[in-house]
């Protein structure tokens, strides 16, 4: 395991490799996910409703780091987030300046940013950097996955017939908060709304009275969770039957879990996300869904310091476990390090979805970190007509 300063040096080393290979002289990081990625989980945000934080980090090609922010943020961020990182401080009065203007004045060369505020917006180019995880971060992820599993299991157990979708969401968010995590995604759908919407915000009554009513759970409910802590995100989806279940749902649910299992098995070092996506397209047909069902929702992909650091799509070149980064970071930092990655696939079809987060470890082995053993288990041997190491939770019963 790395100590805190070594971990910071490795994260900055990854950014140095990124800057060197693209001939950029520095980068201004203002997004909350990229700030966390560069600092191994530190916080630069105030509002949870924006991708952008309230302060920034500047990293040069030579590895120099600077906090860049106003006088309001400087006191807390330096004291509680960056105290041991050895960052220089470039601050300004909250009413006088901006991070991009300060960096533009004080640093020269080709400077880029992750939000377009200075030079080229390279947020998309940084996907692989956000996905690479040290042994320390993989261990953090294991703990986060356990917390996510506990959170969603409690919400599943608490969902009852007649309960409003918003009340199920309240359980989910509250359980996440009890575990000192944030819940950036809490999607809840009951019955027909599961079939109609792939991203179902829980229905809520408006502030002023009108004819809209909150939807109540009658037959079954889908609960979707993303849990965030120290910049890492674990995603998981579960279902519960509370009343009558449509006849087609049990078979469809088991088969969509089969698609998920095939994606898990196809996620191998040396492949690209595009190659795994080709397996995904075939898996829908193999599991007796429409061959174009994947058109209706993204299928997930690599995760890490973002809900999805890179979503899989046809011909996506994102590399799975590219070991060349280990040598490049060692050459810059002198630190021997191995990287793993995390993935969360989420195949779906009308009324059903399957989602878990798993780790791809440096040695190529895999580990599902959001397993919920208190819930029923899908018989994937029957679904796939062969044995598999994949474990998927079934629809919970009342």
Secondary structure, 3 states (H helix, E strand, C coil): CCCHHHHHHHHHHHHHHHHHHHCCCEEEEEEHHHHHHHHCCCCCCCCCCCCEEEEEEEEECCCCEEEEEEHHHHHHHHHHHCCCCCCEEEEECCCCCCHHHHHHHHCCCCEEECCCCCCCECCHHHHHHHHCECHHHHHHHHHHHHHHHHHHHHHHHHCCCCCEHHHHHHHHHHHHHHCCCEEEEEEEEECHHHHHCCCCECCCCCCCCCCCCCCECCCEEEEEEEEEECCEEEEEEEEEECCCCCCCHHHHHHHHHHHHHHHHHHCCCCCEHHHHHHHHHHHHHHCCCCCCHHHHCCCEEEECCCCCCEECCCCCCCECCCCHHHHHHHHHHCCCCCCEEEEEECCEECCEECEEEEEECCCCCEEECCCCCCCCECCHHHHHCCCCCCCCECCECC
